[in-house]
Amino acid sequence: MTAFGTTRAELATALTGVSGVTGYAERPAAVKPGDAWPTLALAERGPGLTFAVSWNITVLLAADEATATARTDALLLDLCAALDPVAYVDTVTPVAVATTAGDLLGLQITTRSE
């Protein structure tokens, strides 16, 4: 496994540590509220073969805004605390994620790791 693959797996494990969240190393084929996965956003090369890496982590919350808002309030601090040992959380942004059953509301958490 590459260093990127290792970090992706560590992020998935950290996400699974949050109650009500299931972390995956890649987006599952069929998604549902509570699913979360990282995608590589940027790999910026440093000295030698080192990289500063930004990850976008998608966490699906709900189909309706009221539930998504309540889930954000309940999960945000726990998500940041769980991810902190693996990657630094820069920003958290609400998103709508297209699925075959319609959009699901969620969070996009942008992190940095080395």
The first five atom37 places (N, CA, C, CB, O) and aatype in JSON, in Angstrom:
{
  "aatype": [12, 16, 0, 13, 7, 16, 16, 1, 0, 6, 10, 0, 16, 0, 10, 16, 7, 19, 15, 7, 19, 16, 7, 18, 0, 6, 1, 14, 0, 0, 19, 11, 14, 7, 3, 0, 17, 14, 16, 10, 0, 10, 0, 6, 1, 7, 14, 7, 10, 16, 13, 0, 19, 15, 17, 2, 9, 16, 19, 10, 10, 0, 0, 3, 6, 0, 16, 0, 16, 0, 1, 16, 3, 0, 10, 10, 10, 3, 10, 4, 0, 0, 10, 3, 14, 19, 0, 18, 19, 3, 16, 19, 16, 14, 19, 0, 19, 0, 16, 16, 0, 7, 3, 10, 10, 7, 10, 5, 9, 16, 16, 1, 15, 6],
  "atom_mask": [
    [1, 1, 1, 1, 1],
    [1, 1, 1, 1, 1],
    [1, 1, 1, 1, 1],
    [1, 1, 1, 1, 1],
    [1, 1, 1, 0, 1],
    [1, 1, 1, 1, 1],
    [1, 1, 1, 1, 1],
    [1, 1, 1, 1, 1],
    [1, 1, 1, 1, 1],
    [1, 1, 1, 1, 1],
    [1, 1, 1, 1, 1],
    [1, 1, 1, 1, 1],
    [1, 1, 1, 1, 1],
    [1, 1, 1, 1, 1],
    [1, 1, 1, 1, 1],
    [1, 1, 1, 1, 1],
    [1, 1, 1, 0, 1],
    [1, 1, 1, 1, 1],
    [1, 1, 1, 1, 1],
    [1, 1, 1, 0, 1],
    [1, 1, 1, 1, 1],
    [1, 1, 1, 1, 1],
    [1, 1, 1, 0, 1],
    [1, 1, 1, 1, 1],
    [1, 1, 1, 1, 1],
    [1, 1, 1, 1, 1],
    [1, 1, 1, 1, 1],
    [1, 1, 1, 1, 1],
    [1, 1, 1, 1, 1],
    [1, 1, 1, 1, 1],
    [1, 1, 1, 1, 1],
    [1, 1, 1, 1, 1],
    [1, 1, 1, 1, 1],
    [1, 1, 1, 0, 1],
    [1, 1, 1, 1, 1],
    [1, 1, 1, 1, 1],
    [1, 1, 1, 1, 1],
    [1, 1, 1, 1, 1],
    [1, 1, 1, 1, 1],
    [1, 1, 1, 1, 1],
    [1, 1, 1, 1, 1],
    [1, 1, 1, 1, 1],
    [1, 1, 1, 1, 1],
    [1, 1, 1, 1, 1],
    [1, 1, 1, 1, 1],
    [1, 1, 1, 0, 1],
    [1, 1, 1, 1, 1],
    [1, 1, 1, 0, 1],
    [1, 1, 1, 1, 1],
    [1, 1, 1, 1, 1],
    [1, 1, 1, 1, 1],
    [1, 1, 1, 1, 1],
    [1, 1, 1, 1, 1],
    [1, 1, 1, 1, 1],
    [1, 1, 1, 1, 1],
    [1, 1, 1, 1, 1],
    [1, 1, 1, 1, 1],
    [1, 1, 1, 1, 1],
    [1, 1, 1, 1, 1],
    [1, 1, 1, 1, 1],
    [1, 1, 1, 1, 1],
    [1, 1, 1, 1, 1],
    [1, 1, 1, 1, 1],
    [1, 1, 1, 1, 1],
    [1, 1, 1, 1, 1],
    [1, 1, 1, 1, 1],
    [1, 1, 1, 1, 1],
    [1, 1, 1, 1, 1],
    [1, 1, 1, 1, 1],
    [1, 1, 1, 1, 1],
    [1, 1, 1, 1, 1],
    [1, 1, 1, 1, 1],
    [1, 1, 1, 1, 1],
    [1, 1, 1, 1, 1],
    [1, 1, 1, 1, 1],
    [1, 1, 1, 1, 1],
    [1, 1, 1, 1, 1],
    [1, 1, 1, 1, 1],
    [1, 1, 1, 1, 1],
    [1, 1, 1, 1, 1],
    [1, 1, 1, 1, 1],
    [1, 1, 1, 1, 1],
    [1, 1, 1, 1, 1],
    [1, 1, 1, 1, 1],
    [1, 1, 1, 1, 1],
    [1, 1, 1, 1, 1],
    [1, 1, 1, 1, 1],
    [1, 1, 1, 1, 1],
    [1, 1, 1, 1, 1],
    [1, 1, 1, 1, 1],
    [1, 1, 1, 1, 1],
    [1, 1, 1, 1, 1],
    [1, 1, 1, 1, 1],
    [1, 1, 1, 1, 1],
    [1, 1, 1, 1, 1],
    [1, 1, 1, 1, 1],
    [1, 1, 1, 1, 1],
    [1, 1, 1, 1, 1],
    [1, 1, 1, 1, 1],
    [1, 1, 1, 1, 1],
    [1, 1, 1, 1, 1],
    [1, 1, 1, 0, 1],
    [1, 1, 1, 1, 1],
    [1, 1, 1, 1, 1],
    [1, 1, 1, 1, 1],
    [1, 1, 1, 0, 1],
    [1, 1, 1, 1, 1],
    [1, 1, 1, 1, 1],
    [1, 1, 1, 1, 1],
    [1, 1, 1, 1, 1],
    [1, 1, 1, 1, 1],
    [1, 1, 1, 1, 1],
    [1, 1, 1, 1, 1],
    [1, 1, 1, 1, 1]
  ],
  "atom_positions": [
    [[0.86, -1.18, 0.0], [0.0, 0.0, 0.0], [0.9, 1.24, 0.0], [-0.97, 0.0, 1.23], [1.91, 1.28, 0.7]],
    [[0.52, 2.24, -0.79], [1.28, 3.49, -0.84], [1.02, 4.32, 0.41], [0.94, 4.29, -2.1], [0.1, 4.03, 1.18]],
    [[1.82, 5.35, 0.6], [1.6, 6.25, 1.74], [0.23, 6.89, 1.64], [2.7, 7.33, 1.8], [-0.45, 7.08, 2.65]],
    [[-0.2, 7.24, 0.4], [-1.53, 7.82, 0.23], [-2.61, 6.82, 0.62], [-1.73, 8.28, -1.22], [-3.58, 7.17, 1.29]],
    [[-2.44, 5.57, 0.21], [-3.39, 4.53, 0.56], [-3.45, 4.28, 2.06], [0.0, 0.0, 0.0], [-4.52, 4.04, 2.61]],
    [[-2.29, 4.35, 2.7], [-2.24, 4.17, 4.16], [-3.0, 5.29, 4.85], [-0.78, 4.13, 4.65], [-3.78, 5.04, 5.77]],
    [[-2.76, 6.53, 4.43], [-3.46, 7.66, 5.04], [-4.96, 7.57, 4.79], [-2.92, 8.99, 4.5], [-5.76, 7.85, 5.69]],
    [[-5.34, 7.18, 3.57], [-6.76, 7.03, 3.25], [-7.41, 6.0, 4.19], [-6.94, 6.59, 1.76], [-8.51, 6.23, 4.7]],
    [[-6.73, 4.88, 4.43], [-7.25, 3.86, 5.34], [-7.31, 4.37, 6.78], [-6.37, 2.6, 5.27], [-8.27, 4.07, 7.5]],
    [[-6.3, 5.15, 7.19], [-6.32, 5.71, 8.55], [-7.47, 6.71, 8.72], [-4.97, 6.4, 8.85], [-8.1, 6.75, 9.77]],
    [[-7.73, 7.5, 7.69], [-8.85, 8.44, 7.75], [-10.18, 7.68, 7.87], [-8.87, 9.35, 6.5], [-11.04, 8.06, 8.67]],
    [[-10.33, 6.61, 7.1], [-11.55, 5.8, 7.16], [-11.74, 5.21, 8.55], [-11.51, 4.67, 6.11], [-12.84, 5.21, 9.09]],
    [[-10.67, 4.7, 9.13], [-10.74, 4.13, 10.48], [-11.12, 5.2, 11.5], [-9.4, 3.49, 10.86], [-11.93, 4.95, 12.38]],
    [[-10.52, 6.39, 11.37], [-10.83, 7.49, 12.3], [-12.31, 7.88, 12.19], [-9.93, 8.71, 12.02], [-12.96, 8.13, 13.2]],
    [[-12.83, 7.93, 10.98], [-14.24, 8.29, 10.78], [-15.17, 7.26, 11.4], [-14.54, 8.43, 9.28], [-16.19, 7.62, 11.98]],
    [[-14.82, 5.98, 11.29], [-15.63, 4.91, 11.85], [-15.69, 5.0, 13.38], [-15.08, 3.56, 11.43], [-16.61, 4.48, 14.0]],
    [[-14.71, 5.66, 13.98], [-14.69, 5.84, 15.43], [-15.73, 6.82, 15.94], [0.0, 0.0, 0.0], [-15.92, 6.94, 17.15]],
    [[-16.39, 7.53, 15.04], [-17.43, 8.48, 15.44], [-18.79, 7.77, 15.4], [-17.43, 9.75, 14.5], [-19.13, 7.15, 14.39]],
    [[-19.54, 7.86, 16.48], [-20.83, 7.19, 16.57], [-21.76, 7.64, 15.44], [-21.49, 7.48, 17.94], [-21.95, 8.84, 15.21]],
    [[-22.33, 6.67, 14.73], [-23.25, 6.97, 13.64], [-22.58, 7.19, 12.3], [0.0, 0.0, 0.0], [-23.26, 7.5, 11.32]],
    [[-21.25, 7.04, 12.24], [-20.51, 7.25, 10.99], [-19.78, 5.97, 10.63], [-19.52, 8.44, 11.13], [-19.19, 5.32, 11.49]],
    [[-19.81, 5.61, 9.35], [-19.04, 4.48, 8.84], [-18.06, 5.02, 7.82], [-19.96, 3.39, 8.21], [-18.45, 5.55, 6.78]],
    [[-16.77, 4.88, 8.12], [-15.74, 5.37, 7.22], [-15.35, 4.32, 6.2], [0.0, 0.0, 0.0], [-15.29, 3.13, 6.5]],
    [[-15.09, 4.77, 4.98], [-14.63, 3.93, 3.89], [-13.39, 4.57, 3.29], [-15.75, 3.73, 2.82], [-13.25, 5.79, 3.3]],
    [[-12.5, 3.75, 2.76], [-11.3, 4.28, 2.11], [-11.65, 4.92, 0.76], [-10.27, 3.17, 1.92], [-10.92, 5.8, 0.29]],
    [[-12.74, 4.49, 0.16], [-13.22, 5.04, -1.11], [-14.74, 5.13, -1.04], [-12.77, 4.17, -2.33], [-15.37, 4.46, -0.23]],
    [[-15.31, 5.96, -1.9], [-16.78, 6.1, -1.92], [-17.42, 4.75, -2.24], [-17.22, 7.17, -2.95], [-17.07, 4.13, -3.25]],
    [[-18.35, 4.3, -1.4], [-19.05, 3.05, -1.7], [-19.95, 3.21, -2.93], [-19.89, 2.6, -0.49], [-20.35, 4.33, -3.27]],
    [[-20.26, 2.11, -3.59], [-21.12, 2.15, -4.78], [-22.51, 2.67, -4.43], [-21.22, 0.75, -5.41], [-23.07, 3.47, -5.18]],
    [[-23.06, 2.22, -3.33], [-24.36, 2.69, -2.85], [-24.12, 3.39, -1.52], [-25.4, 1.5, -2.69], [-23.62, 2.79, -0.57]],
    [[-24.48, 4.67, -1.45], [-24.21, 5.45, -0.25], [-25.51, 5.74, 0.51], [-23.5, 6.77, -0.61], [-26.6, 5.7, -0.04]],
    [[-25.32, 6.03, 1.81], [-26.47, 6.35, 2.67], [-25.99, 7.29, 3.76], [-27.1, 5.05, 3.28], [-24.79, 7.42, 3.98]],
    [[-26.93, 7.96, 4.45], [-26.51, 8.83, 5.55], [-25.66, 8.07, 6.57], [-27.74, 9.43, 6.25], [-25.95, 6.93, 6.93]],
    [[-24.6, 8.72, 7.01], [-23.65, 8.11, 7.93], [-22.39, 7.62, 7.24], [0.0, 0.0, 0.0], [-21.38, 7.39, 7.9]],
    [[-22.43, 7.47, 5.92], [-21.24, 7.05, 5.18], [-20.28, 8.22, 5.04], [-21.62, 6.49, 3.79], [-20.69, 9.37, 4.92]],
    [[-18.99, 7.91, 5.06], [-17.96, 8.95, 4.94], [-16.74, 8.36, 4.24], [-17.57, 9.52, 6.33], [-16.41, 7.19, 4.44]],
    [[-16.07, 9.17, 3.43], [-14.89, 8.7, 2.71], [-14.0, 9.88, 2.32], [-15.3, 7.89, 1.45], [-14.49, 10.99, 2.1]],
    [[-12.69, 9.65, 2.24], [-11.76, 10.69, 1.8], [-11.47, 10.59, 0.3], [-10.46, 10.6, 2.58], [-11.5, 9.51, -0.28]],
    [[-11.2, 11.74, -0.31], [-10.67, 11.78, -1.67], [-9.48, 12.74, -1.66], [-11.77, 12.24, -2.71], [-9.48, 13.74, -0.96]],
    [[-8.5, 12.41, -2.45], [-7.31, 13.24, -2.55], [-7.68, 14.56, -3.21], [-6.19, 12.52, -3.36], [-8.25, 14.56, -4.31]],
    [[-7.37, 15.68, -2.56], [-7.67, 17.0, -3.12], [-6.43, 17.62, -3.75], [-8.23, 17.92, -2.04], [-6.53, 18.26, -4.8]],
    [[-5.26, 17.45, -3.11], [-4.03, 18.07, -3.59], [-2.85, 17.37, -2.96], [-4.01, 19.58, -3.28], [-2.84, 17.1, -1.76]],
    [[-1.85, 17.07, -3.76], [-0.57, 16.55, -3.26], [0.51, 17.53, -3.72], [-0.28, 15.07, -3.77], [0.86, 17.57, -4.9]],
    [[1.02, 18.3, -2.78], [2.02, 19.32, -3.11], [3.4, 18.8, -2.7], [1.71, 20.67, -2.39], [3.66, 18.53, -1.53]],
    [[4.27, 18.68, -3.69], [5.59, 18.09, -3.44], [6.48, 19.03, -2.65], [6.26, 17.71, -4.75], [6.58, 20.22, -2.93]],
    [[7.14, 18.44, -1.65], [8.11, 19.15, -0.85], [9.49, 18.63, -1.16], [0.0, 0.0, 0.0], [9.74, 18.12, -2.26]],
    [[10.41, 18.75, -0.21], [11.78, 18.27, -0.44], [11.81, 16.76, -0.66], [12.67, 18.64, 0.74], [11.07, 16.01, -0.03]],
    [[12.69, 16.32, -1.57], [12.82, 14.89, -1.82], [11.52, 14.32, -2.36], [0.0, 0.0, 0.0], [10.94, 14.86, -3.3]],
    [[11.09, 13.24, -1.77], [9.84, 12.6, -2.2], [8.73, 12.78, -1.16], [10.07, 11.11, -2.46], [7.86, 11.92, -1.03]],
    [[8.76, 13.88, -0.43], [7.72, 14.15, 0.55], [6.6, 14.98, -0.1], [8.31, 14.89, 1.78], [6.84, 15.74, -1.04]],
    [[5.41, 14.83, 0.42], [4.26, 15.57, -0.08], [3.45, 16.11, 1.09], [3.38, 14.67, -0.98], [3.27, 15.43, 2.1]],
    [[2.98, 17.34, 0.95], [1.94, 17.86, 1.83], [0.63, 17.57, 1.11], [2.12, 19.42, 2.14], [0.44, 17.99, -0.03]],
    [[-0.27, 16.85, 1.77], [-1.47, 16.34, 1.11], [-2.71, 16.95, 1.72], [-1.53, 14.81, 1.19], [-2.86, 17.02, 2.94]],
    [[-3.62, 17.4, 0.85], [-4.94, 17.85, 1.29], [-5.96, 16.8, 0.88], [-5.3, 19.25, 0.67], [-5.93, 16.27, -0.23]],
    [[-6.85, 16.5, 1.81], [-7.91, 15.51, 1.58], [-9.26, 16.2, 1.72], [-7.8, 14.31, 2.56], [-9.44, 17.03, 2.61]],
    [[-10.21, 15.86, 0.86], [-11.6, 16.24, 1.03], [-12.33, 15.01, 1.55], [-12.25, 16.78, -0.32], [-12.35, 13.96, 0.91]],
    [[-12.92, 15.15, 2.71], [-13.64, 14.04, 3.33], [-15.13, 14.36, 3.27], [-13.16, 13.79, 4.81], [-15.57, 15.39, 3.79]],
    [[-15.88, 13.49, 2.64], [-17.33, 13.67, 2.54], [-18.0, 12.83, 3.62], [-17.85, 13.26, 1.12], [-17.72, 11.64, 3.77]],
    [[-18.89, 13.48, 4.38], [-19.69, 12.8, 5.4], [-21.15, 13.05, 5.05], [-19.34, 13.3, 6.86], [-21.6, 14.2, 5.07]],
    [[-21.89, 12.0, 4.73], [-23.31, 12.15, 4.39], [-24.15, 12.22, 5.66], [-23.78, 10.99, 3.49], [-23.95, 11.45, 6.6]],
    [[-25.1, 13.15, 5.67], [-25.88, 13.39, 6.88], [-27.34, 12.98, 6.74], [-25.81, 14.84, 7.25], [-27.84, 12.19, 7.55]],
    [[-28.04, 13.51, 5.73], [-29.48, 13.26, 5.61], [-29.99, 13.8, 4.28], [-30.26, 13.91, 6.77], [-29.28, 14.51, 3.57]],
    [[-31.22, 13.44, 3.95], [-31.84, 13.97, 2.73], [-32.51, 15.32, 2.99], [-32.87, 12.97, 2.18], [-32.66, 16.12, 2.06]],
    [[-32.92, 15.58, 4.22], [-33.61, 16.84, 4.52], [-32.73, 17.76, 5.35], [-34.93, 16.57, 5.26], [-31.88, 17.32, 6.12]],
    [[-32.95, 19.05, 5.17], [-32.1, 20.07, 5.78], [-32.17, 20.08, 7.31], [-32.48, 21.42, 5.25], [-31.15, 20.25, 7.97]],
    [[-33.34, 19.9, 7.87], [-33.48, 19.94, 9.33], [-32.67, 18.83, 9.98], [-34.96, 19.82, 9.74], [-31.96, 19.06, 10.96]],
    [[-32.76, 17.62, 9.44], [-32.0, 16.5, 9.99], [-30.51, 16.7, 9.77], [-32.45, 15.17, 9.36], [-29.7, 16.41, 10.65]],
    [[-30.13, 17.2, 8.59], [-28.72, 17.45, 8.3], [-28.14, 18.49, 9.26], [-28.55, 17.91, 6.85], [-27.0, 18.35, 9.71]],
    [[-28.92, 19.51, 9.56], [-28.46, 20.54, 10.51], [-28.27, 19.95, 11.9], [-29.48, 21.71, 10.56], [-27.26, 20.21, 12.56]],
    [[-29.23, 19.16, 12.35], [-29.13, 18.53, 13.67], [-27.94, 17.58, 13.72], [-30.44, 17.78, 14.0], [-27.22, 17.53, 14.73]],
    [[-27.72, 16.81, 12.64], [-26.58, 15.87, 12.6], [-25.26, 16.63, 12.59], [-26.68, 14.96, 11.36], [-24.28, 16.19, 13.2]],
    [[-25.21, 17.77, 11.9], [-24.0, 18.6, 11.9], [-23.68, 19.04, 13.32], [-24.17, 19.83, 10.98], [-22.55, 18.91, 13.79]],
    [[-24.69, 19.56, 14.0], [-24.49, 20.01, 15.39], [-24.0, 18.87, 16.28], [-25.8, 20.58, 15.95], [-23.15, 19.09, 17.14]],
    [[-24.52, 17.68, 16.07], [-24.18, 16.54, 16.92], [-22.8, 15.96, 16.59], [-25.24, 15.46, 16.78], [-22.12, 15.44, 17.48]],
    [[-22.38, 16.04, 15.32], [-21.18, 15.31, 14.89], [-19.93, 16.15, 14.69], [-21.48, 14.61, 13.64], [-18.82, 15.62, 14.74]],
    [[-20.08, 17.44, 14.45], [-18.95, 18.24, 13.99], [-17.72, 18.15, 14.9], [-19.37, 19.67, 13.87], [-16.62, 17.87, 14.42]],
    [[-17.88, 18.37, 16.17], [-16.73, 18.34, 17.07], [-16.13, 16.94, 17.17], [-17.12, 18.83, 18.46], [-14.91, 16.8, 17.23]],
    [[-16.98, 15.92, 17.2], [-16.48, 14.55, 17.27], [-15.71, 14.16, 16.0], [-17.65, 13.57, 17.49], [-14.68, 13.49, 16.07]],
    [[-16.2, 14.6, 14.84], [-15.49, 14.32, 13.59], [-14.11, 14.97, 13.59], [-16.3, 14.83, 12.39], [-13.12, 14.33, 13.24]],
    [[-14.05, 16.24, 13.99], [-12.76, 16.94, 14.03], [-11.8, 16.28, 15.02], [-12.97, 18.42, 14.4], [-10.62, 16.11, 14.72]],
    [[-12.29, 15.9, 16.17], [-11.45, 15.25, 17.18], [-10.94, 13.89, 16.68], [-12.22, 15.07, 18.49], [-9.79, 13.54, 16.92]],
    [[-11.79, 13.15, 16.0], [-11.4, 11.83, 15.49], [-10.36, 11.94, 14.38], [-12.62, 11.07, 14.98], [-9.45, 11.12, 14.3]],
    [[-10.49, 12.95, 13.54], [-9.56, 13.12, 12.41], [-8.23, 13.73, 12.83], [-10.19, 13.99, 11.35], [-7.21, 13.51, 12.18]],
    [[-8.23, 14.49, 13.9], [-7.05, 15.25, 14.32], [-5.75, 14.44, 14.43], [-7.32, 15.9, 15.62], [-4.7, 14.94, 14.03]],
    [[-5.78, 13.21, 14.95], [-4.51, 12.46, 15.02], [-3.96, 12.06, 13.63], [-4.72, 11.21, 15.86], [-2.78, 11.76, 13.5]],
    [[-4.83, 12.07, 12.61], [-4.42, 11.64, 11.27], [-4.13, 12.83, 10.36], [-5.51, 10.77, 10.64], [-3.15, 12.82, 9.61]],
    [[-4.97, 13.87, 10.44], [-4.83, 15.02, 9.56], [-5.45, 16.25, 10.23], [-5.51, 14.75, 8.18], [-6.41, 16.14, 10.99]],
    [[-4.87, 17.42, 9.94], [-5.36, 18.68, 10.5], [-6.59, 19.14, 9.74], [-4.25, 19.76, 10.46], [-6.56, 19.22, 8.51]],
    [[-7.68, 19.44, 10.44], [-8.91, 19.91, 9.81], [-8.77, 21.41, 9.53], [-10.15, 19.62, 10.71], [-8.59, 22.22, 10.45]],
    [[-8.86, 21.76, 8.25], [-8.8, 23.17, 7.84], [-10.17, 23.81, 7.8], [-8.15, 23.3, 6.48], [-10.4, 24.85, 8.41]],
    [[-11.11, 23.18, 7.06], [-12.44, 23.75, 6.88], [-13.5, 22.66, 6.86], [-12.5, 24.58, 5.59], [-13.21, 21.5, 6.57]],
    [[-14.73, 23.07, 7.16], [-15.9, 22.19, 7.05], [-16.96, 22.97, 6.3], [-16.42, 21.69, 8.47], [-17.34, 24.07, 6.7]],
    [[-17.45, 22.39, 5.2], [-18.41, 23.07, 4.33], [-19.62, 22.18, 4.07], [-17.74, 23.47, 2.99], [-19.45, 21.0, 3.78]],
    [[-20.83, 22.72, 4.18], [-22.01, 21.93, 3.8], [-21.99, 21.66, 2.29], [-23.32, 22.68, 4.2], [-21.59, 22.51, 1.49]],
    [[-22.42, 20.46, 1.91], [-22.47, 20.07, 0.5], [-23.73, 19.26, 0.23], [-21.21, 19.26, 0.1], [-24.34, 18.7, 1.14]],
    [[-24.1, 19.21, -1.05], [-25.13, 18.29, -1.53], [-24.42, 17.28, -2.41], [-26.29, 19.05, -2.31], [-23.71, 17.66, -3.34]],
    [[-24.62, 16.0, -2.13], [-23.95, 14.93, -2.87], [-24.99, 14.19, -3.71], [-23.22, 13.96, -1.9], [-25.99, 13.7, -3.18]],
    [[-24.75, 14.12, -5.01], [-25.66, 13.43, -5.91], [-25.58, 11.93, -5.7], [-25.36, 13.79, -7.37], [-24.49, 11.35, -5.64]],
    [[-26.74, 11.3, -5.59], [-26.83, 9.84, -5.51], [-27.91, 9.39, -6.49], [-27.15, 9.36, -4.04], [-28.67, 10.21, -7.01]],
    [[-27.98, 8.1, -6.74], [-29.01, 7.59, -7.65], [-30.41, 7.81, -7.11], [-28.79, 6.11, -7.91], [-31.37, 7.84, -7.88]],
    [[-30.55, 7.96, -5.79], [-31.86, 8.17, -5.16], [-32.14, 9.66, -4.92], [-31.94, 7.41, -3.85], [-33.14, 9.99, -4.29]],
    [[-31.28, 10.54, -5.41], [-31.44, 11.98, -5.17], [-30.33, 12.49, -4.29], [0.0, 0.0, 0.0], [-29.54, 11.72, -3.75]],
    [[-30.26, 13.81, -4.15], [-29.2, 14.43, -3.37], [-29.3, 14.09, -1.89], [-29.22, 15.93, -3.56], [-30.4, 14.01, -1.33]],
    [[-28.15, 13.9, -1.28], [-28.04, 13.8, 0.18], [-27.2, 14.98, 0.65], [-27.42, 12.42, 0.63], [-26.2, 15.34, 0.02]],
    [[-27.6, 15.57, 1.76], [-26.84, 16.66, 2.33], [-25.73, 16.1, 3.21], [-27.76, 17.61, 3.15], [-25.88, 15.06, 3.84]],
    [[-24.64, 16.8, 3.23], [-23.5, 16.32, 4.0], [-22.52, 17.42, 4.3], [0.0, 0.0, 0.0], [-22.82, 18.6, 4.15]],
    [[-21.36, 17.01, 4.73], [-20.26, 17.92, 5.02], [-19.05, 17.51, 4.18], [-19.91, 17.9, 6.55], [-18.8, 16.33, 3.95]],
    [[-18.32, 18.52, 3.73], [-17.02, 18.28, 3.13], [-16.0, 18.85, 4.1], [-16.89, 18.92, 1.69], [-15.96, 20.05, 4.36]],
    [[-15.17, 17.96, 4.63], [-14.14, 18.36, 5.58], [-12.81, 18.36, 4.84], [-14.11, 17.4, 6.84], [-12.38, 17.33, 4.32]],
    [[-12.16, 19.52, 4.78], [-10.87, 19.62, 4.11], [-9.77, 19.54, 5.16], [-10.76, 20.95, 3.28], [-9.76, 20.3, 6.13]],
    [[-8.85, 18.61, 4.95], [-7.78, 18.36, 5.91], [-6.42, 18.42, 5.23], [-7.96, 17.0, 6.6], [-6.33, 18.43, 4.0]],
    [[-5.37, 18.47, 6.05], [-3.98, 18.4, 5.56], [-3.24, 17.32, 6.33], [-3.25, 19.77, 5.72], [-3.44, 17.13, 7.53]],
    [[-2.38, 16.6, 5.6], [-1.51, 15.62, 6.24], [-0.19, 15.6, 5.49], [-2.16, 14.2, 6.27], [-0.08, 16.15, 4.39]],
    [[0.81, 14.96, 6.09], [2.11, 14.83, 5.43], [2.47, 13.38, 5.27], [3.21, 15.56, 6.21], [3.53, 13.05, 4.73]]
  ]
}
